[in-house]
Amino acid sequence: MSSAQSHDAGRGALFAIGAYLCWGLFPLYWKPLSAVPAEQILGHRIVWSALLLVLVLTVRRHWGWLGESLRQPRRLGLFALSSTLLSLNWLVYIWAVNHGRVVEASLGYFINPLVNVLLGRLVLGERLAKPQLAALGLAAIGVAWLTLRVGSVPWVALVLALTFALYGLLRKTAQLPSLEGLALETFLMAPIALVGLTLAEHNGSGVFGHLDAVSNLLLVGAGVVTTVPLVLFAAGARRLTMATLGVIQYLSPTLQFLLGVWLYQEPFDGARLIGFGLIWGGLALYTGAGLLRLLRQRRERAV
């Protein structure tokens, strides 16, 4: 690797770490808004993100792609579906944080890479290596253990993992760059979010403007904290291999898990430790096998 490539990869790693740090620390942002209904937080997150993206696209004079996208029904349909999945993911995550289920939310993002592998097999017909099959088996046993011993299906984790994996799958097939794709998704969601917030205000349940100044500012700032890590991630992903991103991605759920256990004192007993341990074991096997394969490919190219 040349010095220029090495420098570019280093910058990419910093961008990616910045994105996953933001996502990992999200509970600290949403917790102070626990008195606000999750659907209203989601509405503000979408509306303020849309306004920020309008500003960014206007400053960059980059609107030409939108007209072309609006003339392609298939693209619009794909992005309408991806925006629905993303909205559901955001809604469940916000609800989980503000209902004392940060640890279970972190589990969803630990499981997500393995759900991606499963969808690759079921939807794209990708062949699974033995380590991948073993990793999926360990994760499935871990989820089953948590269901039996804790007494309920970890639905928050499963919904977060599945919606984000399906979202990623759709974005693979929807041909738009990161910024434009995010903008189209947000613009498709924004009218619905704005109608919902308007109806809430009309029937007296709206909170914006009726809270303390800090809470109102947090709702407005939701657009920034949503958009910035996505931009950082896009910048990092362009400069890094998928294997490197695959390792860095665990930073986010690890931070969420630590916040849930140590800061918010959520329950984490022996039964949960065993279930998480099985899932972490599957992730270690999956990640380790991927890194070994990458090293083997590099050695073969060097010969």
Secondary structure in CASP SS format (residue, H / E / C, confidence):
PFRMAT SS
TARGET T0000
AUTHOR 0000-0000-0000
METHOD secondary structure of the structure
MODEL  1
M C 1.00
S C 1.00
S H 1.00
A H 1.00
Q H 1.00
S H 1.00
H H 1.00
D H 1.00
A H 1.00
G H 1.00
R H 1.00
G H 1.00
A H 1.00
L H 1.00
F H 1.00
A H 1.00
I H 1.00
G H 1.00
A H 1.00
Y H 1.00
L H 1.00
C H 1.00
W H 1.00
G H 1.00
L C 1.00
F H 1.00
P H 1.00
L H 1.00
Y H 1.00
W H 1.00
K H 1.00
P H 1.00
L H 1.00
S C 1.00
A C 1.00
V C 1.00
P C 1.00
A H 1.00
E H 1.00
Q H 1.00
I H 1.00
L H 1.00
G H 1.00
H H 1.00
R H 1.00
I H 1.00
V H 1.00
W H 1.00
S H 1.00
A H 1.00
L H 1.00
L H 1.00
L H 1.00
V H 1.00
L H 1.00
V H 1.00
L H 1.00
T H 1.00
V H 1.00
R H 1.00
R C 1.00
H C 1.00
W C 1.00
G H 1.00
W H 1.00
L H 1.00
G H 1.00
E H 1.00
S H 1.00
L H 1.00
R C 1.00
Q C 1.00
P H 1.00
R H 1.00
R H 1.00
L H 1.00
G H 1.00
L H 1.00
F H 1.00
A H 1.00
L H 1.00
S H 1.00
S H 1.00
T H 1.00
L H 1.00
L H 1.00
S H 1.00
L H 1.00
N H 1.00
W H 1.00
L H 1.00
V H 1.00
Y H 1.00
I H 1.00
W H 1.00
A H 1.00
V H 1.00
N C 1.00
H C 1.00
G C 1.00
R C 1.00
V H 1.00
V H 1.00
E H 1.00
A H 1.00
S H 1.00
L H 1.00
G H 1.00
Y H 1.00
F H 1.00
I H 1.00
N H 1.00
P H 1.00
L H 1.00
V H 1.00
N H 1.00
V H 1.00
L H 1.00
L H 1.00
G H 1.00
R H 1.00
L H 1.00
V C 1.00
L C 1.00
G C 1.00
E C 1.00
R C 1.00
L C 1.00
A C 1.00
K H 1.00
P H 1.00
Q H 1.00
L H 1.00
A H 1.00
A H 1.00
L H 1.00
G H 1.00
L H 1.00
A H 1.00
A H 1.00
I H 1.00
G H 1.00
V H 1.00
A H 1.00
W H 1.00
L H 1.00
T H 1.00
L H 1.00
R H 1.00
V H 1.00
G C 1.00
S C 1.00
V C 1.00
P C 1.00
W H 1.00
V H 1.00
A H 1.00
L H 1.00
V H 1.00
L H 1.00
A H 1.00
L H 1.00
T H 1.00
F H 1.00
A H 1.00
L H 1.00
Y H 1.00
G H 1.00
L H 1.00
L H 1.00
R H 1.00
K H 1.00
T H 1.00
A C 1.00
Q C 1.00
L C 1.00
P C 1.00
S H 1.00
L H 1.00
E H 1.00
G H 1.00
L H 1.00
A H 1.00
L H 1.00
E H 1.00
T H 1.00
F H 1.00
L H 1.00
M H 1.00
A H 1.00
P H 1.00
I H 1.00
A H 1.00
L H 1.00
V H 1.00
G H 1.00
L H 1.00
T H 1.00
L H 1.00
A H 1.00
E H 1.00
H H 1.00
N C 1.00
G C 1.00
S C 1.00
G C 1.00
V C 1.00
F C 1.00
G C 1.00
H C 1.00
L C 1.00
D C 1.00
A H 1.00
V H 1.00
S H 1.00
N H 1.00
L H 1.00
L H 1.00
L H 1.00
V H 1.00
G H 1.00
A H 1.00
G H 1.00
V H 1.00
V H 1.00
T H 1.00
T H 1.00
V H 1.00
P H 1.00
L H 1.00
V H 1.00
L H 1.00
F H 1.00
A H 1.00
A H 1.00
G H 1.00
A H 1.00
R H 1.00
R H 1.00
L C 1.00
T C 1.00
M H 1.00
A H 1.00
T H 1.00
L H 1.00
G H 1.00
V H 1.00
I H 1.00
Q C 1.00
Y C 1.00
L H 1.00
S H 1.00
P H 1.00
T H 1.00
L H 1.00
Q H 1.00
F H 1.00
L H 1.00
L H 1.00
G H 1.00
V H 1.00
W H 1.00
L H 1.00
Y C 1.00
Q C 1.00
E C 1.00
P C 1.00
F C 1.00
D C 1.00
G H 1.00
A H 1.00
R H 1.00
L H 1.00
I H 1.00
G H 1.00
F H 1.00
G H 1.00
L H 1.00
I H 1.00
W H 1.00
G H 1.00
G H 1.00
L H 1.00
A H 1.00
L H 1.00
Y H 1.00
T H 1.00
G H 1.00
A H 1.00
G H 1.00
L H 1.00
L H 1.00
R H 1.00
L H 1.00
L H 1.00
R H 1.00
Q H 1.00
R H 1.00
R H 1.00
E H 1.00
R H 1.00
A H 1.00
V C 1.00
END
